[in-house]
Each structure stands twice: as C-alpha cells, then as structure tokens.
Amino acid sequence: MEKISWRGGALVAPVPAVMVSLGDMEKSNIITVAWCGITNTVPPKTYISVRPERYSYEILKKTGEFVINLTPSSLAKVADFCGMYTGRKIDKFEKCKLTKEKATKIEAPMIGECPISIECKVTDVIPLGSHDMFLADILAVNVDKSLLEGDKLCINRAHLCAFAHGEYYRLGERIGKFGFSVKKKKPL
C-alpha cells in the first residue's frame, strides 16, 4: 500500500456524532459534537471538546453537567441541524420536535429519541487551542430496553451514526468481538 504524507490534522475517523444536551428541563440546548470519547474505565470518564465561542460552552462552564446522547442514524439530519444552528436564537428541542427526558443523576435533560443517554459531570476543563476539553465522570448510562437481550447490550440494534471527514455514516455489521483473534478453537 503506497501512502502520501499530509501535514498533521484532525483525521481520526470515524468518530461518534453525538447530540449533547445541557442546561435543565426549563432552559436547555443541544450541541452536536464529534470530538467525544472515553478516557478511562475505572472510574468511567469521558470527554467532549467545545469551542469557547459556542453558546453551549457558557452553559457547560456554568452547570458543569451534560448528557451525551448517542445518535441513531435516523436522526442524522437532526444532529446536523443541531450542529449548524445556535441555541442563542432557537430552541432546538422544540424546532426538531425532540423530547426532553429527566435525567437520573443530573439536571441536564436527556433526548428521548436517542437510544442511549450518558449522564456526565465535569471534573476538569482543559484548554487545548481551538477547543477546550470538558473531562467528565460518567454518572449514569440510560439504555432503551429494546437494545437489551437479557443483560446483554445489543448496540447494533441502535443503528448509530458516525462522522468521518465531513460525512455521516450508519454503523454496519459486526465483524468480530474483543479477543476473537486469540480465541482457542474447541476440539472436535
């Protein structure tokens, strides 16, 4: 495989295209974030990175709470809309006909139409340049019951949305599971 070399840039892909809800049940906003991920297992920690000039940045700094709502591919257009317009001028929940659901551990609302909502409490704000990283503890993970088979999460049923190099994608088929490359074959 022959490769060419480009200058350094933001090209780790795909990444989740999540809708982050913040504020409270009375006054809230939704921001679409692709700079999001897991930073630690025990304790469970995550992050989102947000530009300081964004409307949601002010809310995050004030409340220190947010919900990462994993976006199903059926809501890709809604997620894109929430990333294109500012909450300073419109109520995105109302405009997009999304349902506010009360979170279990924090004041920020969850998005009812999203199959998984992750409640987060900010522990650190780390300036990085164009964005500040909001490092947070994961306090609760709320999962739609339709994604469960007994105790097992069948995340493939969520048909989640991913973002890569300016485009949205629906996640596809499972091609393996953790440890499948080293699993021993059962004797005949």
C-alpha positions as MATLAB code, in Angstrom:
seq = 'MEKISWRGGALVAPVPAVMVSLGDMEKSNIITVAWCGITNTVPPKTYISVRPERYSYEILKKTGEFVINLTPSSLAKVADFCGMYTGRKIDKFEKCKLTKEKATKIEAPMIGECPISIECKVTDVIPLGSHDMFLADILAVNVDKSLLEGDKLCINRAHLCAFAHGEYYRLGERIGKFGFSVKKKKPL';
ca = [
       0.000    0.000    0.000;
       1.585    3.261   -1.104;
       0.832    6.280    1.093;
       1.359   10.006    0.696;
       2.104   12.230    3.665;
      -0.072   15.242    4.594;
       0.587   17.748    7.349;
      -0.907   16.915   10.760;
      -4.668   17.358   11.025;
      -7.821   16.129   12.748;
      -8.304   12.857   10.906;
      -9.021   10.049   13.329;
     -12.179    8.559   11.895;
     -14.869    7.546   12.245;
     -15.937    9.283   15.441;
     -19.360    9.328   17.071;
     -21.712   12.108   16.002;
     -23.437   12.697   19.334;
     -26.035   15.204   20.418;
     -25.011   16.690   23.756;
     -27.851   18.127   25.822;
     -27.212   20.610   28.591;
     -28.916   23.154   30.814;
     -32.004   21.980   32.667;
     -35.597   20.934   31.970;
     -36.672   24.598   31.684;
     -33.834   26.116   29.648;
     -31.727   23.724   27.642;
     -29.705   23.375   24.474;
     -28.341   20.685   22.174;
     -24.922   20.825   20.562;
     -23.666   18.240   18.082;
     -20.179   17.041   18.946;
     -17.817   14.723   17.102;
     -14.855   15.340   19.439;
     -16.063   12.879   22.072;
     -14.796    9.655   23.551;
     -13.828    7.514   26.526;
     -10.722    8.396   28.530;
     -10.842    5.872   31.383;
     -12.632    2.735   32.560;
     -12.353    2.877   36.370;
     -13.635    5.389   37.227;
     -15.621    5.735   33.986;
     -14.632    9.018   32.328;
     -15.433   10.682   29.045;
     -14.829   13.986   27.327;
     -16.296   16.406   24.850;
     -14.350   19.214   23.217;
     -16.145   22.507   22.543;
     -15.046   25.815   21.048;
     -15.151   28.629   23.667;
     -17.192   30.887   21.347;
     -20.091   28.397   21.206;
     -23.292   29.172   23.112;
     -23.157   25.752   24.793;
     -19.685   26.495   26.164;
     -21.152   29.140   28.512;
     -23.770   26.669   29.764;
     -21.175   23.931   30.301;
     -18.920   26.250   32.308;
     -21.883   27.371   34.450;
     -23.559   23.996   35.125;
     -20.695   21.522   34.828;
     -23.110   18.880   33.514;
     -24.080   17.381   30.175;
     -25.677   14.317   28.603;
     -24.078   12.519   25.670;
     -26.984   11.198   23.599;
     -25.831    8.561   21.113;
     -27.427    9.437   17.806;
     -29.289    6.825   15.778;
     -28.751    7.158   12.032;
     -32.446    8.052   11.684;
     -31.607   11.340   13.448;
     -28.507   12.222   11.390;
     -30.275   15.190    9.788;
     -31.420   16.425   13.212;
     -27.875   16.062   14.587;
     -26.523   18.013   11.631;
     -29.144   20.746   12.175;
     -28.250   20.990   15.883;
     -24.618   21.450   14.885;
     -25.388   24.156   12.318;
     -27.621   26.489   14.360;
     -27.001   28.244   17.649;
     -29.156   27.781   20.717;
     -28.846   31.536   21.307;
     -31.534   32.047   18.662;
     -33.672   28.886   18.612;
     -34.939   26.165   20.929;
     -33.540   23.055   19.240;
     -35.712   20.655   21.249;
     -38.812   22.475   20.009;
     -37.620   23.084   16.434;
     -36.551   19.443   15.946;
     -39.544   18.024   17.850;
     -37.301   16.199   20.323;
     -38.493   15.009   23.723;
     -36.798   16.227   26.901;
     -36.495   13.431   29.439;
     -35.446   13.947   33.040;
     -32.006   12.513   33.758;
     -31.454   10.318   36.820;
     -28.351   11.970   38.346;
     -28.037   15.479   36.863;
     -30.224   18.430   35.836;
     -29.413   18.376   32.115;
     -32.166   16.672   30.097;
     -31.776   13.543   28.015;
     -33.080   13.314   24.432;
     -35.937   10.803   24.439;
     -35.438    9.760   20.817;
     -31.832    8.686   21.407;
     -31.439    5.024   22.444;
     -28.534    5.643   24.851;
     -28.025    8.709   27.053;
     -24.896    9.098   29.174;
     -25.077   11.466   32.155;
     -21.816   13.326   32.824;
     -20.396   15.644   35.497;
     -17.420   17.826   34.508;
     -14.270   17.341   36.589;
     -11.765   19.372   34.540;
     -11.724   21.875   31.695;
      -8.527   21.626   29.667;
      -7.713   24.385   27.144;
      -6.283   22.780   24.006;
      -6.276   25.522   21.370;
      -9.335   25.820   19.126;
     -11.358   23.746   21.643;
     -11.487   23.203   25.395;
     -11.855   19.624   26.573;
     -14.513   19.016   29.219;
     -13.314   15.905   31.065;
     -16.180   14.299   32.973;
     -17.207   11.435   35.211;
     -19.899    9.174   33.760;
     -22.574    9.057   36.458;
     -25.250    7.022   34.656;
     -25.859    5.250   31.356;
     -29.526    5.112   30.304;
     -30.334    2.428   27.723;
     -33.538    1.829   25.772;
     -34.899   -1.586   26.819;
     -35.283   -2.611   23.172;
     -31.470   -2.799   22.954;
     -31.255   -5.466   25.644;
     -31.246   -9.229   25.323;
     -31.260  -10.332   28.932;
     -28.345   -8.389   30.447;
     -26.529   -8.057   27.121;
     -26.484   -4.728   25.300;
     -27.142   -5.303   21.589;
     -25.804   -1.955   20.429;
     -26.169   -2.977   16.779;
     -29.938   -2.541   17.223;
     -29.378    1.183   17.845;
     -28.168    1.784   14.251;
     -25.850    4.509   15.494;
     -24.483    7.362   13.449;
     -20.770    8.039   12.916;
     -18.930   11.000   11.410;
     -15.862   10.819    9.188;
     -14.186   13.620    7.277;
     -17.319   15.789    6.936;
     -19.793   12.982    6.246;
     -22.276   10.956    8.316;
     -22.421    7.145    8.235;
     -24.673    4.447    9.639;
     -22.625    1.881   11.523;
     -22.730   -1.514    9.850;
     -22.309   -5.146   10.652;
     -20.283   -6.713   13.439;
     -17.058   -8.249   12.110;
     -15.655   -9.662   15.351;
     -15.600   -9.222   19.096;
     -12.951   -8.406   21.648;
     -10.423  -11.244   21.820;
     -11.625  -13.116   18.738;
      -8.137  -13.004   17.208;
      -6.667  -15.118   20.011;
      -9.611  -17.330   20.945;
      -8.724  -21.008   21.042;
     -10.726  -23.344   18.848;
     -12.764  -26.023   20.600;
     -11.518  -29.577   19.936;
     -13.777  -31.739   17.767;
];
